[in-house]
Amino acid sequence: MKSQSKNKAPLRVGVVGMGGIGNTHASAHKQDPLSKLVAVCDVVKDKATAAAKTHGVKAYTSLKEMLAHEDLDIVDVTTGGYENGSWHFEPTMEALAAGKHVLCEKPLSNDIGEAREMVREAEKRKLYLGCNLNHYFTPTAERARKYMADGQVGELIYLLFKVGFNGGEETYGFNPSPRFNQPYAHMKAFLTHPFSVMRHFCGDITHVQSFSSRPGFRKNKGDLLVSVNSVHVTFANGTIGYLLSQRGDAVWGLGGWWSCEVAGSKGSFCIENCIERLTYWPAPKPGQSFGLGQGPTPEILDTGIKDFGVTFPRRIHAFLEDVTNGVPRDHLRSSARDALATLEYIWAVIESYEQGGVLVRPHSLPPMHGDPKTERI
Ligand SMILES: NC(=O)c1ccc[n+]([C@@H]2O[C@H](COP(=O)([O-])OP(=O)(O)OC[C@H]3O[C@@H](n4cnc5c(N)ncnc54)[C@H](O)[C@@H]3O)[C@@H](O)[C@H]2O)c1
């Protein structure tokens, strides 16, 4: 992690949307020296009051009122909605209009037009808009990036990502809520995570082809969710990649909740179970010879951490650091533009699926202009 700025007052934060995730964010702000949680907000009064009591801060039932009464630096948007993202747009735009920096939960929105507008609005107002792409704020991803930076991976050859919520037909339960019983709810709300990790390691994706499906036990219940996604991609740097995602339809198999293997000309690594384990296999050196199935001894980082919840305070701290340090807006880690990239890929996945697996080029991202006040060229 980057070092924090000294001698600056903690950033004053209000959290909007006090479900499970809002409370997780509020707890992270409470324990972080860079922030001061001052208020929470939920349109459901009981939720606002309960969260306010838990965190010892003031409760509001409207963001408008919270903005009017509290002197905030950051609004943290943790609302949900249809496809787990339709309620992000309104509070985010309202907070930006009030001149606040915003950290928004993923996906930026369940609507690509809204997501593009959110990115435009933050850029226009010169405010930080970050997204909680928390899956790569881990010791495993940090170590993996160091292997890459140190030249121990070399030219990138391929990336394989497999994510599966652990499950099967005996534990499957039909969820009629419009949060999940929509064909693309899983893709829109969840694929943002694997795509964010894939892009973190291999850069922008230029081509997408997908085949998707749902198992018989879902179909029999009239469940609309297209829950199994097989996605083939190419990256701008020439690397090829593959993503397999399923939402609790099967037992997860090797690699735990998710695994990401990145193979290079000088070495390969694989992250298993998100934050738990990283293995690095160096490529054989000239003069070394191994039998089939054998190779140089791999290096293993076993963090012992299985709790994915640890990623929240880590990612939130990075956002607080970036805002505290006043980094150039286009250097913001896990920015709204990064989150928009993942949504553009998701929209390409949906288009490819709807057209029987055709090759789709994701919509291009808005250009980055930089800021003459903070950039030295
Ligand atoms: N990053 C991650 O790892 C991760 C994990 C799980 C969920 N999420 C995301 O977190 C978000 C929240 O998930 P959750 O399970 O806590 O949802 P939730 O539905 O339990 O909670 C959302 C809360 O927001 C409130 N709300 C909605 N609109 C509001 C508004 N305009 N003003 C004030 N309050 C409002 C609702 O009343 C509700 O209490 C979702 O977008 C989800 O996709 C992220």
The ligand as an SDF file (V2000), in Angstrom:
LIG
                    3D

 44 48  0  0  0  0  0  0  0  0999 V2000
  -17.8300   -5.4040   -3.4200 N   0  0  0  0  0  0  0  0  0  0  0  0
  -18.2990   -6.5270   -2.9390 C   0  0  0  0  0  0  0  0  0  0  0  0
  -17.5770   -7.4780   -2.6810 O   0  0  0  0  0  0  0  0  0  0  0  0
  -19.7820   -6.6620   -2.7460 C   0  0  0  0  0  0  0  0  0  0  0  0
  -20.3140   -7.8040   -2.1130 C   0  0  0  0  0  0  0  0  0  0  0  0
  -21.7020   -7.8890   -1.9740 C   0  0  0  0  0  0  0  0  0  0  0  0
  -22.5160   -6.8680   -2.4350 C   0  0  0  0  0  0  0  0  0  0  0  0
  -21.9680   -5.7800   -3.0470 N   0  0  0  0  0  0  0  0  0  0  0  0
  -22.7910   -4.6670   -3.5410 C   0  0  0  0  0  0  0  0  0  0  0  0
  -23.1300   -3.8600   -2.4200 O   0  0  0  0  0  0  0  0  0  0  0  0
  -24.3970   -3.2150   -2.6530 C   0  0  0  0  0  0  0  0  0  0  0  0
  -25.2640   -3.3340   -1.4100 C   0  0  0  0  0  0  0  0  0  0  0  0
  -25.5100   -4.6680   -1.1280 O   0  0  0  0  0  0  0  0  0  0  0  0
  -26.3850   -5.0930    0.1650 P   0  0  0  0  0  0  0  0  0  0  0  0
  -26.4450   -6.5750    0.1210 O   0  0  0  0  0  0  0  0  0  0  0  0
  -25.8850   -4.4510    1.3850 O   0  0  0  0  0  0  0  0  0  0  0  0
  -27.7950   -4.4660   -0.2620 O   0  0  0  0  0  0  0  0  0  0  0  0
  -29.1070   -4.2100    0.6510 P   0  0  0  0  0  0  0  0  0  0  0  0
  -30.2610   -4.1580   -0.2760 O   0  0  0  0  0  0  0  0  0  0  0  0
  -29.1290   -5.1720    1.7830 O   0  0  0  0  0  0  0  0  0  0  0  0
  -28.8800   -2.7650    1.2460 O   0  0  0  0  0  0  0  0  0  0  0  0
  -29.0200   -1.6290    0.4800 C   0  0  0  0  0  0  0  0  0  0  0  0
  -29.7000   -0.5610    1.3270 C   0  0  0  0  0  0  0  0  0  0  0  0
  -29.7550    0.6640    0.5750 O   0  0  0  0  0  0  0  0  0  0  0  0
  -30.9480    1.3470    0.9290 C   0  0  0  0  0  0  0  0  0  0  0  0
  -31.2040    2.3690   -0.1140 N   0  0  0  0  0  0  0  0  0  0  0  0
  -31.5150    2.1790   -1.4040 C   0  0  0  0  0  0  0  0  0  0  0  0
  -31.5960    3.3470   -2.0720 N   0  0  0  0  0  0  0  0  0  0  0  0
  -31.3090    4.3020   -1.1800 C   0  0  0  0  0  0  0  0  0  0  0  0
  -31.1880    5.7200   -1.2700 C   0  0  0  0  0  0  0  0  0  0  0  0
  -31.3910    6.3940   -2.4170 N   0  0  0  0  0  0  0  0  0  0  0  0
  -30.8680    6.4100   -0.1520 N   0  0  0  0  0  0  0  0  0  0  0  0
  -30.6680    5.7570    1.0150 C   0  0  0  0  0  0  0  0  0  0  0  0
  -30.7580    4.4130    1.1560 N   0  0  0  0  0  0  0  0  0  0  0  0
  -31.0640    3.6970    0.0790 C   0  0  0  0  0  0  0  0  0  0  0  0
  -31.9690    0.2240    1.0380 C   0  0  0  0  0  0  0  0  0  0  0  0
  -33.0670    0.5940    1.8290 O   0  0  0  0  0  0  0  0  0  0  0  0
  -31.1360   -0.8890    1.6960 C   0  0  0  0  0  0  0  0  0  0  0  0
  -31.2440   -0.8920    3.1060 O   0  0  0  0  0  0  0  0  0  0  0  0
  -24.9670   -3.8710   -3.9280 C   0  0  0  0  0  0  0  0  0  0  0  0
  -24.8320   -2.9760   -5.0040 O   0  0  0  0  0  0  0  0  0  0  0  0
  -24.0990   -5.0910   -4.1630 C   0  0  0  0  0  0  0  0  0  0  0  0
  -23.9470   -5.3570   -5.5380 O   0  0  0  0  0  0  0  0  0  0  0  0
  -20.6270   -5.6590   -3.1870 C   0  0  0  0  0  0  0  0  0  0  0  0
  1  2  1  0
  2  3  2  0
  2  4  1  0
  4  5  1  0
  4 44  2  0
  5  6  2  0
  6  7  1  0
  7  8  2  0
  8  9  1  0
  8 44  1  0
  9 10  1  0
  9 42  1  0
 10 11  1  0
 11 12  1  0
 11 40  1  0
 12 13  1  0
 13 14  1  0
 14 15  2  0
 14 16  1  0
 14 17  1  0
 17 18  1  0
 18 19  2  0
 18 20  1  0
 18 21  1  0
 21 22  1  0
 22 23  1  0
 23 24  1  0
 23 38  1  0
 24 25  1  0
 25 26  1  0
 25 36  1  0
 26 27  1  0
 26 35  1  0
 27 28  2  0
 28 29  1  0
 29 30  1  0
 29 35  2  0
 30 31  1  0
 30 32  2  0
 32 33  1  0
 33 34  2  0
 34 35  1  0
 36 37  1  0
 36 38  1  0
 38 39  1  0
 40 41  1  0
 40 42  1  0
 42 43  1  0
M  CHG  2   8   1  16  -1
M  END
$$$$
